[in-house]
């Protein structure tokens, strides 16, 4: 996989009102991300990695006096990569689930989301019109799990799996799939300047996104403390406004400090 080092421009420990955060266990945080996951992590016209989570992990690293090295990994490969220790942190709008908590650890969430159905304008108007049709999902994602679980209910003709949004959108616009189920913030961002595509249905799932670590990794608590500090400073809310064009609601996990997720 291609590796791109990204400096967090940190000069030492970040001092908070209550003192300094503990130093990271290493000088460089190796972070796996599915590049192409707009607007969370993708490449701009210069080829640089940008996005909400790119900004967030760099802000976390700055708190820890560390640098960030981004490793481009397909979404489904992030789980084995973090479990094996190939990477320290995985991110790509990863949903916290009880099933995942049995084998990995998450920091507190920083974004509340749902799934969505996106179609070519004039196509199916809802999931009820997807019977017998081909739906696209990202391999191993919560959209994949949702579509598989509800396949009998909606009678999809086929579930086609992709490694990221870009190839799925190519097939959607070419008519090779009839709809695409994925995280609603990414799709709302993607279609806002594409009148030929539209998000026609929100699929309520109550998902929350966070950074993922090997099971019980000490780094999870360290990063969690940095996220708490960034929430208290309003920094994550500012990232929300930067990438989504509006401030987050005070009741969301983008603003509220929450405990580390657990199965207890």
Helices and strands as residue ranges (DSSP letters): E 3-6, E 15-16, E 19-20, E 28-33, E 42-43, E 49-50, H 52-64, E 67-72, G 75-77, H 78-84, E 89-95, H 98-101, E 104-106, E 111-120, G 127-129, E 134-138, H 142-149, H 151-154, E 158-162, H 165-174, E 179-183, H 184-191, E 197-214, H 218-232, H 235-244
